[in-house]
Amino acid sequence: QSIVIHPPISVANYKFNEIGDFYLCISRLRPEKRVDIVVDAFRNMPEERLIIVGDGALAEKIESKISPNIKLYKNINESMLIDLLSKCRAVIYVPLNEDFGLVPLESMASGKMCISANEGGCLETVVDGMTGYLIRVNENSIIDCVKNFDIKKAEKSKNLCIERAKIFDFKNTRKQWLKVLNVKEDLGD
């Protein structure tokens, strides 16, 4: 019998500005992250904008596929990333059987739904239809989800997303550790 304590985030570091006009994909550019499938989907939706944040072994391949509606930022600072999260329409995160991922939590902490792989750690963090969408990862599924994305539902889900992210906040993780370690007195931060 195991006790699982997930990696934490600091929800207070994130903010919500608006449901913007672009989708955001944050990932290392490696085969198992499947960013190339996201790019292929958006190449077939020239009316939809995609911003990718990441670098890695597939950077040249991704760059060769970029169309006018897609931007790639290989290296940005944390404040720019937080700003992009606060202004995107939704985040797309589709790695192959990722054991756990902080990107969906960062998305939700920013009040944004996360379009995620229906596998791996995404199943533990994203609540399908409420804080995001769990999809089979292929070009058609991504296109279908983006084309049918309901902006009004995204606006209504803002608070649900933030509340879901708080479950994984440092404060809750700390409480879990204190309980597991049987520490009765919290000596402060």
N, C-alpha and C positions, 0 to 999 in steps of 0.2 A: 504494500500500500504506500503510495507516494503522495506527498504534499507538493502541489505545484504553486510556485510563486513566480509570476510572469515578470519579465524585464519592465521597469517602470518608465514613465515619461513625466515631464512637468507640464501639466495642462496650462498653468499660468503663463507659460512662455508663448502660448499661441493666442491668436485673435481671429475674429470674424470681421470682415469688411463688407463683402457683398457676394452674391452668387453671380460670378462674372461670365465672360463669354468664351472661356477657354478651359480645356481639360489639362490636368497636370499629371505627369508620370515621373515619379522619383525613383531611381533605381541605378544600381551599378549596371553597366552595359556588358553583360555576360550572357551566354546562351541560356542558362537556367532561369534568367529573369524574364525572358520572352518579350523584351521591349520591341524587337523586330516585328512581332505580330501586331502590336499596338500601332506601330508606324505604318505597316501595310494597311491596316483598317482605316487609318486617317487619310492615307493617300487616296482611298476610295470615297472619302467624304470631304471634298475640298471646301465645303461650306463650314466645316467644323475646325476649330483651332486646337492645336496640341502643343504644349510646352513640355519638353523632356529635360530633367535635371539629372545628370549622371555622366560617368566616364568609365572606361574599361576596355577590355579586349575587343569588343565589337564596335567601338566608337567609329572607326572608318566605315564599316559596313552600314551603320545607322546613318552616318552623314551622307553616304552615297544615295540613300533612299529618301532623304528629306525633300519634301515638296513645299511650295510657298505657304501652306497653312500650318507648317510644323517648324518649331524652333528647338534648338538643342543648346543648353547651357551646361558646359562640362564642369565648370568650377565656379560656384557662387558662394557667398558668405551666408551665415545663418540668418541674418536679418532679411536678406533678399528672399531666402527660401520661405521664411515665415510670412513675408509679404505676399509671395506667390500663392501660398496656401490660403491666405486670408481672402484672396480675390478670385480664385479659380471657381469654376462651376462644380467640379467634382475631381477626385483623384482616381487614377487608374493604376492598380497594383496587381500584377498577374504572374508572380513567380511560380515556378514548378515546385510544388510541395515544400514551400518555405516552412521551416519549423515554427518560427514566430516572426512577426514583422512589426517594426515600429511605424512604418509608413501609414497603415490604416489608422493607428492611434493618433498620429500627427494630423491626419486628415480630419478625424472626428473631433479632436481638440480644437480644430479651426472651424468647427461647425459645418463641415463638408462631408457629404456622402462619399463612400469609397466603392468604386467598381472593382471587385476583387475576384481572385481565383477561388473557385468553389472547392478548395483543398487546403491542406496544411493549416498553418496558424491562423489564416484568415477566418477559418470556421470558428475559432475561439474568440475573435474580436468583433467581426462584422455581423450585425443582425440583419439578415436578408430582408429587403423591403422597408427597413426602418432606418438603419444607419448606413446603408449601402446596398449593393447588389452582388450576390455571389453568382458567378457565371462560369460556364465551361469556357476554357481559354482557346478560342479560335477567332479568326478574323470576322466571321459572320456574327458571332455572339457579341463581340465588341461593337460592331456596327449597329446591331439591333438595339443594344442597351443605350448607346449614345443617341441614336435617332429617336428613341422612345423616352428619353430622359425627361422627367417631369420637373420643371423648375419650381412650380408652386409646391410640390411635395418636398423638394430639396429645401425650400425656405422654411417649411413647417418642421422639417426634421432637424433643423439647426440645434435646438436645445436637446433633443434626443441624442444627437451625436456627441455633444459636449458632455452630457451626463454619462454616456457610455464610456468615453475616454477617461473620465474621473475614476472609474473602477480600477484603472491601471496607473493612476497617479502615484507619485512618490509617497504621498501621505498614507495611502491605503497599503502600499507595498511595505512600508515601514511597520505599520500595525501588524501585518501578516508575519513579518520576520520576528517581531517582538513576541507574538503569540507562539510561534514555532519554537523559539529559543527559550520560551517560558520566562521571559523578562517581565516582571511586574511593574517596574518603575521606569518610565521614560525619562531619561536625563536631559532631554532637550534635543535641539537640532544639531 
